[in-house]
Amino acid sequence: MTQEAVIDKKGRVVIPKQLREKLRLRNQTKVRLTLDDGKLIIAKTVTPEEFINKMEGCIKEDTLLPKTNPLDLKRIWEQT
């Protein structure tokens, strides 16, 4: 889905209502801004609780992998 928006003189952009609703962006929702090859990417941030819930079950306790703190994984993921 692609829509256009206008930047005002203070540098603000209004995200169209349809996109806000689809992404569940509400007042005070934190987003991450990334510049990628000349494109500005706006992504909803993931709270530690949301990340842990999404990662639950991905790392099994009976594997030979060392135990990993999900928040450490989130920090690594955010850096990429």
Secondary structure, 3 states (H helix, E strand, C coil): CCCCCCECCCCCECCCHHHHHHHCCCCCCCEEEEEECCEEEEEECCCHHHHHHHHCCCCCCCCCCCCCCHHHHHHHHHHC
